[in-house]
Amino acid sequence: MSDLIPPPERPLDEQTRHQMRAELIAATGQPISRKSRAWLVPTAAAAAVAAVIGGGALLLNNDSGEQQLAPGGSDTSEATTPSSPSEAPTTPNPACAKAVKEFLPDADMKYSQTTGDPATDVEIWVDGDQWQVCDTFATLDDPAGQKTPTLFAVQQGLRVTQERLRISMNFVQLSDGFQAEYVAAGRVSNDVAGISYTFPDGHVETARPAADGYWSIAYLPDNGPLAGGDLRGVDPIEVKVEPAIGVSQTYTLEWGADTCAQINHGC
């Protein structure tokens, strides 16, 4: 098939960043769209981990590659201030607050992106240098509020790796039909200028990390295999990490191995 890697994009200047942030904030009053969304916004730390759900502890992989066991309730949280008022986090989603506390009891929500419907929030919760992504799309078809939102593994550090770029697939049955979501989020160092996901149907989602390194993307396809069909034989997802200076690096996300980033339910 044709080349899936999009052409290089120029880093945004500060004026353009502020304009984009203002547009995103203004868009939060709009209802959920069944189209795609590229998200970015504010606040706290990143990297790879394996979560151990037991004994109140987390097995962490830090940037040095060393594994260490950290108590889930360790008192290491630190306040992080959004880089501008337009990036200030909104009220935490109650479902995320409950779910994240099982892994990071002392965490606070430092990043939030919403489309205006509280059932579609993407949040990042922070406890010291540890953070966790919570996505509430999977609760969209649960008016009673009994379903658990999607949680990613607890992260630590800023180094970009394939594991930290993995996609979470979520599916819901809405009144107007089945809907799939492909979401990713995280934080990177300030030498990363952009992260682009090219899906096998040709669609591209690009996030420009904010000043504090937070980013998120989500794609809600309307048709084709990605919208809920059989994914067998479908080409992988290509991710391009664009540095502020230097050569871009490309990662290939294979279906299954790299598209099931969630740790609390299946894909």
C-alpha positions as CSV (number, residue, x, y, z in Angstrom):
1,M,0.0,0.0,0.0
2,S,1.1,3.7,-0.2
3,D,3.6,5.2,2.2
4,L,1.9,5.7,5.6
5,I,4.5,8.2,7.0
6,P,3.2,11.8,6.8
7,P,5.6,14.6,5.6
8,P,7.5,16.5,8.3
9,E,5.7,19.3,10.1
10,R,7.2,22.4,11.4
11,P,7.3,23.0,15.2
12,L,4.7,25.5,16.3
13,D,5.6,28.9,17.6
14,E,4.3,30.1,21.0
15,Q,1.6,32.3,19.5
16,T,0.2,29.4,17.4
17,R,0.3,27.1,20.5
18,H,-1.8,29.6,22.5
19,Q,-4.3,29.9,19.6
20,M,-4.7,26.1,19.4
21,R,-5.2,25.9,23.1
22,A,-7.9,28.5,23.1
23,E,-9.6,26.7,20.3
24,L,-9.5,23.4,22.2
25,I,-11.0,25.1,25.3
26,A,-13.7,26.6,23.2
27,A,-14.5,23.2,21.7
28,T,-15.2,21.6,25.0
29,G,-18.8,22.8,24.9
30,Q,-19.5,20.7,21.8
31,P,-21.2,17.2,21.9
32,I,-19.1,14.1,21.2
33,S,-18.2,13.6,17.6
34,R,-18.0,10.2,15.9
35,K,-15.0,11.6,14.0
36,S,-11.4,11.8,15.0
37,R,-9.8,14.1,17.6
38,A,-6.1,15.1,18.1
39,W,-5.6,16.2,21.7
40,L,-2.9,17.9,23.7
41,V,-2.8,20.0,26.9
42,P,-1.2,20.2,30.4
43,T,0.9,18.8,33.4
44,A,3.3,15.9,35.1
45,A,5.8,12.8,34.4
46,A,6.2,9.6,32.1
47,A,7.7,6.0,31.1
48,A,7.1,2.2,31.2
49,V,5.9,-0.2,33.9
50,A,4.2,-3.4,34.7
51,A,1.4,-3.0,37.3
52,V,1.2,-5.5,40.1
53,I,-2.4,-5.5,41.4
54,G,-1.8,-6.8,44.8
55,G,-0.1,-5.8,48.0
56,G,-0.7,-2.2,47.2
57,A,2.5,-2.0,45.1
58,L,3.7,-1.2,41.6
59,L,6.6,-2.7,39.7
60,L,8.1,0.2,37.9
61,N,10.6,0.4,35.0
62,N,12.5,3.7,35.3
63,D,14.5,5.4,32.5
64,S,17.6,3.6,33.6
65,G,15.9,0.3,32.9
66,E,16.2,-0.8,36.5
67,Q,13.1,-2.3,38.1
68,Q,12.0,-1.2,41.6
69,L,9.0,-1.9,43.8
70,A,7.3,1.2,44.9
71,P,4.4,1.3,47.5
72,G,1.2,2.3,45.9
73,G,0.5,4.8,48.7
74,S,3.9,6.4,48.9
75,D,3.8,10.0,49.9
76,T,5.8,11.5,47.0
77,S,3.2,13.6,45.3
78,E,4.2,17.1,44.1
79,A,2.1,20.0,42.9
80,T,2.5,20.9,39.2
81,T,1.2,24.2,37.9
82,P,-0.3,24.4,34.4
83,S,1.8,26.5,32.1
84,S,-1.1,28.9,31.4
85,P,-4.7,29.4,32.7
86,S,-6.2,28.0,29.4
87,E,-4.5,24.7,30.2
88,A,-5.9,24.4,33.8
89,P,-7.3,21.0,34.4
90,T,-11.0,20.7,34.7
91,T,-12.9,18.9,37.5
92,P,-11.7,15.3,37.7
93,N,-14.0,12.6,36.3
94,P,-15.4,10.7,39.3
95,A,-14.9,7.3,37.5
96,C,-11.3,8.1,36.9
97,A,-10.7,9.3,40.4
98,K,-12.0,6.0,41.8
99,A,-10.1,3.8,39.4
100,V,-6.8,5.5,39.6
101,K,-6.8,5.5,43.4
102,E,-6.5,1.7,43.2
103,F,-3.0,2.2,41.8
104,L,-1.9,5.6,42.9
105,P,-3.8,6.5,46.1
106,D,-2.2,9.9,46.5
107,A,-2.4,11.0,42.8
108,D,-4.0,14.2,41.6
109,M,-5.4,14.9,38.2
110,K,-3.0,17.2,36.4
111,Y,-4.0,16.9,32.7
112,S,-7.5,16.8,31.2
113,Q,-8.9,16.8,27.7
114,T,-12.6,16.6,27.2
115,T,-15.0,17.0,24.2
116,G,-17.7,18.4,26.5
117,D,-19.2,15.0,27.4
118,P,-17.8,13.8,30.8
119,A,-18.0,10.3,29.5
120,T,-15.2,11.0,27.0
121,D,-12.5,12.5,29.2
122,V,-8.9,11.6,28.8
123,E,-7.0,12.4,32.0
124,I,-3.5,12.0,33.4
125,W,-3.1,11.6,37.2
126,V,0.1,12.3,39.0
127,D,1.8,11.2,42.2
128,G,5.4,12.5,42.3
129,D,7.2,11.3,39.2
130,Q,4.6,8.6,38.5
131,W,1.6,9.1,36.3
132,Q,-1.3,7.2,34.9
133,V,-3.7,7.7,31.9
134,C,-7.4,7.3,32.4
135,D,-9.9,7.3,29.4
136,T,-13.6,7.2,30.1
137,F,-14.8,6.4,26.5
138,A,-15.5,2.8,27.5
139,T,-18.2,4.1,29.9
140,L,-20.1,6.0,27.2
141,D,-22.8,3.2,26.9
142,D,-23.3,2.9,30.7
143,P,-25.8,5.5,32.0
144,A,-25.8,3.9,35.4
145,G,-22.1,4.6,35.9
146,Q,-21.1,1.1,36.8
147,K,-18.5,0.5,34.1
148,T,-14.8,1.1,34.9
149,P,-12.9,3.5,32.7
150,T,-9.8,2.4,30.7
151,L,-6.6,2.6,32.6
152,F,-3.1,2.5,31.1
153,A,-0.1,1.2,33.1
154,V,1.5,3.5,35.6
155,Q,4.4,5.4,34.0
156,Q,7.6,7.0,35.2
157,G,10.1,9.0,33.2
158,L,10.1,10.9,29.9
159,R,12.0,8.7,27.5
160,V,10.1,7.7,24.4
161,T,9.8,4.0,23.8
162,Q,7.4,1.8,21.8
163,E,5.6,0.7,24.9
164,R,4.9,4.3,25.9
165,L,3.3,4.9,22.4
166,R,0.9,2.0,22.5
167,I,-2.7,2.4,21.6
168,S,-5.7,1.4,23.7
169,M,-8.7,0.1,21.7
170,N,-12.2,0.7,23.2
171,F,-15.6,-0.3,21.9
172,V,-19.1,0.7,22.9
173,Q,-22.7,0.1,21.6
174,L,-24.4,3.4,21.2
175,S,-28.0,4.2,20.1
176,D,-26.8,4.9,16.6
177,G,-24.5,1.9,16.3
178,F,-21.2,0.4,17.3
179,Q,-18.3,2.8,17.9
180,A,-14.6,2.1,18.2
181,E,-12.0,4.4,19.7
182,Y,-8.2,4.3,19.4
183,V,-6.5,6.4,22.0
184,A,-3.0,7.1,23.3
185,A,-1.6,9.7,25.7
186,G,1.5,10.5,27.7
187,R,4.3,13.0,28.5
188,V,7.6,13.5,26.7
189,S,10.6,15.8,27.2
190,N,10.7,19.2,25.5
191,D,12.9,17.9,22.7
192,V,9.9,16.2,21.1
193,A,8.0,18.5,18.8
194,G,5.3,16.1,17.6
195,I,3.9,12.6,17.6
196,S,1.9,11.4,14.6
197,Y,-0.2,8.1,14.3
198,T,-0.8,7.0,10.8
199,F,-3.6,4.4,10.7
200,P,-3.9,1.7,8.0
201,D,-6.9,3.5,6.4
202,G,-4.7,6.5,5.8
203,H,-6.0,8.6,8.6
204,V,-3.4,10.6,10.5
205,E,-3.7,11.9,14.1
206,T,-0.9,14.3,15.2
207,A,-0.3,15.7,18.7
208,R,1.9,18.7,19.4
209,P,3.1,18.3,23.1
210,A,2.4,21.3,25.2
211,A,5.2,23.1,27.0
212,D,5.0,20.6,29.9
213,G,5.2,17.7,27.5
214,Y,1.6,16.3,27.8
215,W,-0.1,15.0,24.7
216,S,-3.0,12.8,23.6
217,I,-4.7,11.6,20.5
218,A,-7.9,9.7,19.7
219,Y,-9.4,8.4,16.5
220,L,-13.1,7.4,16.2
221,P,-13.4,5.9,12.7
222,D,-16.8,5.9,11.0
223,N,-16.3,3.0,8.6
224,G,-14.1,0.2,7.4
225,P,-12.4,-2.5,9.5
226,L,-11.2,0.0,12.1
227,A,-14.8,1.0,12.9
228,G,-15.5,-2.5,14.2
229,G,-14.8,-5.0,11.5
230,D,-12.4,-7.9,11.3
231,L,-8.8,-6.6,11.9
232,R,-7.1,-9.8,10.7
233,G,-4.7,-8.9,7.9
234,V,-5.0,-5.2,8.5
235,D,-1.7,-3.3,8.2
236,P,-0.1,-2.0,11.5
237,I,-0.2,1.5,12.8
238,E,2.9,3.6,12.2
239,V,4.0,6.2,14.7
240,K,6.4,9.0,13.9
241,V,8.1,10.9,16.7
242,E,9.4,14.2,15.5
243,P,12.2,15.9,17.4
244,A,12.6,19.6,17.7
245,I,16.1,19.1,16.2
246,G,17.3,16.0,14.4
247,V,15.8,13.1,12.5
248,S,12.3,11.6,13.1
249,Q,12.0,8.1,14.5
250,T,9.3,5.7,13.4
251,Y,7.7,2.9,15.4
252,T,5.4,0.1,14.1
253,L,2.5,-0.8,16.3
254,E,1.3,-4.4,15.7
255,W,-2.3,-5.3,16.2
256,G,-2.8,-7.0,19.6
257,A,0.8,-6.6,20.9
258,D,0.8,-2.8,20.7
259,T,-2.9,-2.0,20.6
260,C,-4.0,-3.2,24.0
261,A,-2.3,-0.7,26.3
262,Q,-5.1,-0.9,28.9
263,I,-4.4,-2.9,32.0
264,N,-7.9,-3.3,33.5
265,H,-10.0,-4.9,30.7
266,G,-9.6,-6.6,27.4
267,C,-9.5,-5.1,23.9
